[in-house]
Amino acid sequence: MLTDVIRFAVLGLGAGAIYGLSALGIVLIYRGSGILNFSQGAVGMVGAYVFYLQRENGMATPPAALLAIGVGLLIGALVHQLVMRPLRDAPPVSRLIATLGVFAFLFGLGQYLFGVGQARIVGSILPDGSTTVLPGIRIGTDRLAILAAGIVLAAALTVVYRSTRFGLATSAVAENGRASSALGISPDTVATVNWMIGCALAVVSAVLIVSIGTLQVENLAMLIVPALAAALLGGFRSFPLTMAGGLLIGMLESEVAWIGTRQHADGWGQTVPFIVIILVLVISGRSLPLRGEAIQRPPQLGTGIVRPPVLIGAGLVALGLLYFVFPPALLGATEITLALGLVVLSLVVVTGYTGQLSLAQMALAGMGAWIAARLVADHGVPFWAALLIGVAGAVPVGIVVGLPALRTRGMNLAVVTLCLAVVLEHQIFSSTERTGGFTGINVGSPKIFGVDMDTYFWPSRYAIFCLVLFILAALMVANLRRGRAGRRLVAVRSNERAAASIGISVARAKIFAFGISAALAAAGGVLLSFRQPNVTFVPTYTAFQSIFAVVFSIIGGVGYLIGAVIGAMYAPAGLLSGVISQLFPGTAFAQFISRNEVGQMILGLTLLLVLPQLPNGLATQRLPGWMVPGWVKARGGRRVSRRDRAELAGDTAFTVVERPVDVRALTVRFGGVTALDDVALKLVPGEVHGLIGPNGAGKTTLIDALTGFVDSPGAGLTLDGQDISRWPAQRRAAAGISRSFQSLELFETMTVRENLLAACDRQDWPAFVSNLVRPGRDRYSPAALAAIREFRLEDDLERKPDELPYGRRRLLAIARSVATGSSVLLLDEPAAGLDDAETAELGRLIRRLATELRMAVLLVEHNVSVVLDVSDRVSVLNFGKLIATGTPAEIRNDPAVITAYLGDAKKPAPVAVTDREPVHPAGEPLVEARGLSAGYGDLAAVRDLDLVVRPGEIVALLGPNGAGKTTTLLTLAGELKPLAGTVRWRGSPAAARLHRRAREGMAFVPEERSVFMQLSTAENLRLGRGPRAAALDAFPELTPLLDRRAGLLSGGEQQILTLARALAGRPALLLADELSLGLAPLVVDRLLRAIRRAADEGLGVLLVEQQAARALEVADRAYVLRRGRVITEGPAAELARDWSNLERSYLSEVAGG
């Protein structure tokens, strides 16, 4: 027995090595570009056919191999340059979906050129024979050769990517693209090369697997599934772990297949490994994303509004066409389109409304069809009852598919759902015992209450039935979109953290979405399968088809009901090909278009063309003005409804339930870093408690801890005397603790009205069912009405957040929190980006929230003057510790607070240089800004800035947090495009991106630590633009740290490494952002001395520094910014002598406040 276990484990190593090889290519592409390539198997399939067909045509193996690998290299380059590069600014999920388009095209091309389901045995290129590896255990030499090749290649890639500059650059780009660009590394070039190598590896793995199997399009394309699973086990990063993951999957497949043969349990060999992968991923995931995780821009959504006259008119026209006009061929195409339309409609719910990318929808459709077919064939259940039971039976399967979504999201969820689709395929659809094999399950002709729906004799009846069912399902989805349950789904897809912060159960919303989507998909599956008297399941419900369903949805518009029909029309044998066949009957063109494989090619190409131009699908394509009805045009300028105005006109007094918050011994650690250390705080109803501190002090972490977004074990946290320290975020929100976010995190695809309704909706579970039938009337709570009035949002209710000025968006974010009716309001940087007038008004609003609504308010704000003006009491954090608490007057004059913000002005200067002339006092400007306005989107964080830096001088750029200093540096570095004005670099207009400016002599040290944590100190220096010796001469303290991983260095050592790497390249200009952030004074002195020395040798420096006293000690000149504008400038010595004026610029009261 033990010998057999070992034997089959060893036998699985060959296939496992091939999985690992293909997965290595996936990891390469992901490391180099951040894209998960779902077309990896299809690329390998094309290369394998090129190789073996050329060998059959007489070409020798070496040139055939070179040709095949060349094809892989070419495909990789073309995919990146033609598909991925135009999508560089698109969300990661959009780029992932683009690879599905590449897969669809290559898969269809392969089937068109090489046949559908045709397996060919070709001559192996591997050695024959077998070898004894253990006593009594022999393994084929070909397997050993593959295993050896896989291990050698994984080792070689590990060595290359750890020791060559290109390999190090790939790791650097994957970890920090901006820091890589600052070293002159082009992320685009790195991505292209890695795409080429990754696709070449796909070809190698496909060629090898054919040598121990068969040459078949479907099998080779499906190599993507185990390869993805292996890459997942390797964390999409580690080559050795990825290869080990592939070997593990191969061994598990072999072992389970052997056991299954003994136990007569077919299909488990292909499923158990994926079940293991799913469990690993779910266990290692998180219920909510962390702060700082990318929030992907979701697709646009339809409103769900149904116009009865339009629906009735369109329905009657469709009925007339189906009953009187369409021939049988078009009726069949309509049935397929409407049935698949239901599957795509399920994606509208789960992906469009809820933001969960599922690659298992056709598998769920197949489950509904299988349950219904079995009921009809085995138990004689009527068709209509089988349909209902099949739909209901698919719901728990959909919930199981959705369970991983509670712990994963994005690309990981896509991989998991694809694995689940494979499990269902092998366990159900490919099982002859369960599905009847090629002959299928005989269900006869469907009948509904005695009415024969046979598609051969009565094709129009079945088509009309499909139409009616689709309309009913679409109406249910439209109702869901308009109801409060739909708002929960949309809120979750927009921002899970923000949804939880207003009391929405993210888990409940996701589970419901997967359940209802399974029901819709199952209905589509039943309709699709019962068109024929014998129901077959392969290839209709394979994992391939789930991929194609996603492609349909993206083409049509995954956020729109009509997009389901538009996308399904592109299905092979759907309405589009049916209409073309009718227009060109009997022609070669019609026959060509009607082939399934051609339809798949068209499908892939359509997606690749639509995605860059219409990322929200064809449903959003605007019609010519003369074709648009007047009521549609009127919707664009829709005003607030009379019902809303009447509700707002009422006089509803509102105050919150007063609940104090008591925080004791609050400590938060991230790994070995202590973000908060034994913090104690009390929030009292009717009082504004300000919280200030320098960057990195722990202010936002404190809000995260109070609201349940980070763990704080051992802390004492009570709300009105009740311990809530173990409650999840949504439960704390429901109990009365609400918050705003620095980055607003509004629900961008919802109107202002919907944002507020989502916050005040009852979070009852029956709405998930009742809203499918009746969305109900939307009513504002008293808290929401108070928020609308206080923040004057009456005229903005029907606008989207992105249609509002930035100041109004800030107010909306706060109003949404107020609308929850919470007793405690935590505001995180509410004044960021506001002008003085808006800030003053915001201060008055915050005071009213406390005094009139009786809220307990915690105000975290970089603009210290706002906090001091508005707050009753103020606490100050620095390095995670509470250093002061008192009244605003006490805090304003507290020496510890002034030192935390400005540095110690009375401390003797370690580098006293402010009264001397620089070595190069004159010269042509290195960088110059004139009338510069810059920011993010349409929001200008810097306005009308004039600035110049010449060789040999240090120019300090000072100002309070949020003044626009970092925005200025990013714009000068080429990371942001100016909104207005000009930037000149070395006398010429600056248009190049950061990596090109770095090659021309610009060094940029960004605010965040820009060392590459996974690389050693020596490897970090190697990526720099200068010799390592120069860096070590300037900073000899790095010498003993050369072999230490940068992530294990202290913060000071990391910053020394960053500056040493930058200065070693002898740049002409250094842009340095907050070098002292979080560092000890001695380290700060060391860094500033090095910069001063380099400036004396001719380096130009623009220094952003929160420690103003230290910056002025080394600077020659300085600019002081406030709210994006220069409020003073001059020699550093003069500004240092007028210290009280500088203090006022940081800690002064708001003008007019």
Summary of the structure (lengths in Angstrom):
residues: 1153
radius of gyration: 32.2
end to end distance: 83.4
largest distance: 101.4
contacts: 4332
relative contact order: 0.08
helix: 57%
strand: 12%
